[in-house]
Amino acid sequence: MLTISTHVLDTSRGLPAADIPVELAIWQDHAWHHLGSGVTDPDGRIRYWGEQVFTLIGHYRLTFHLVDYFAAREQAAFFPEVSLQFQSDGALKHLHVPLLLNPYGYSTYRGS
């Protein structure tokens, strides 16, 4: 079984980004299939996607919906949505995919 987590940090504020809706999907049979969704907690994290069991090998996508987050801070969302695709080759049983964001850019990496 594979576990997937994420962590969003607002680099313009130097703080975790809470209350961001995130969707998790898998690519199978030539289409994206919804696996779960959540909202980042006060620490900017989502650790749990529900009762879904994820396969160790797969092509996954996290989609972060940012419009409301930036609107609450009276900022325009240059990137209203960020979609990150990543693959699991089965070597790791846990994947952590952080998102570092600011109003005009973002970056990511494979976390631990």
C-alpha positions in Angstrom: 0.0 0.0 0.0 1.1 3.5 -0.9 0.5 6.6 1.2 0.6 10.1 -0.2 0.9 13.4 1.7 1.4 17.1 0.8 2.4 20.3 2.6 1.8 23.8 1.3 4.0 26.7 2.4 3.4 30.3 1.5 6.9 31.6 0.9 5.7 35.2 0.6 4.5 35.0 4.2 6.9 32.4 5.6 3.9 30.4 6.9 2.0 27.2 6.2 -0.9 27.7 3.8 -4.1 26.5 5.5 -7.6 26.0 3.9 -6.4 25.1 0.4 -8.6 22.5 -1.3 -6.6 19.8 -3.0 -7.7 16.9 -5.2 -5.8 13.6 -5.7 -6.3 11.6 -8.9 -4.7 8.6 -10.7 -4.2 8.1 -14.5 -5.6 4.8 -15.5 -7.2 3.6 -18.7 -6.4 6.9 -20.6 -8.2 9.1 -18.1 -7.9 10.8 -14.7 -9.8 9.1 -11.9 -10.6 10.9 -8.6 -9.1 9.2 -5.6 -9.8 11.7 -2.8 -9.8 15.4 -1.8 -9.0 17.4 1.3 -8.3 20.8 2.6 -4.9 21.8 4.1 -4.9 21.9 7.9 -3.5 24.8 10.0 0.0 23.4 9.4 -0.7 23.4 5.6 -0.8 19.6 5.4 -3.0 16.8 4.1 -1.9 13.4 5.4 -5.1 11.4 4.9 -7.3 11.0 1.8 -10.0 8.8 3.2 -10.2 5.0 3.1 -8.8 4.7 -0.5 -5.9 2.3 -0.9 -3.4 3.5 -3.5 -1.3 1.1 -5.6 2.4 1.2 -5.2 2.9 1.8 -9.0 1.0 4.6 -10.6 0.9 8.0 -12.2 -0.7 10.5 -9.8 -1.9 14.1 -9.8 -2.4 16.6 -7.0 -4.5 19.7 -8.0 -4.3 22.7 -5.6 -7.1 25.3 -5.9 -5.6 28.6 -5.0 -8.1 31.4 -5.9 -9.9 31.5 -2.6 -6.7 31.3 -0.6 -5.2 34.4 -2.3 -8.5 36.2 -2.4 -8.7 35.9 1.4 -5.4 37.8 1.5 -6.6 40.4 -1.0 -4.2 39.1 -3.6 -4.8 38.1 -7.2 -4.1 34.4 -8.0 -1.8 34.6 -11.0 -1.9 30.7 -10.9 -5.5 30.0 -9.9 -4.7 26.3 -9.9 -1.6 24.2 -9.7 -1.5 20.6 -10.9 1.5 18.4 -10.0 1.9 15.1 -11.7 4.2 12.5 -10.3 4.9 8.8 -10.6 5.4 6.0 -8.1 7.6 3.1 -9.3 6.9 1.1 -6.2 10.3 1.7 -4.6 8.8 3.9 -1.8 5.8 3.2 0.3 5.2 6.9 1.1 5.3 9.9 -1.2 5.4 13.4 0.2 4.8 16.2 -2.4 5.3 19.7 -1.0 4.2 22.9 -2.7 6.0 26.1 -2.1 3.9 29.0 -3.4 3.6 32.8 -3.6 1.2 35.0 -5.6 3.4 34.8 -8.7 5.1 31.5 -8.6 5.5 28.1 -7.1 8.0 25.2 -6.8 7.9 21.6 -5.7 10.1 18.6 -5.0 9.8 15.1 -3.7 9.9 15.3 0.0 10.5 12.7 2.6 
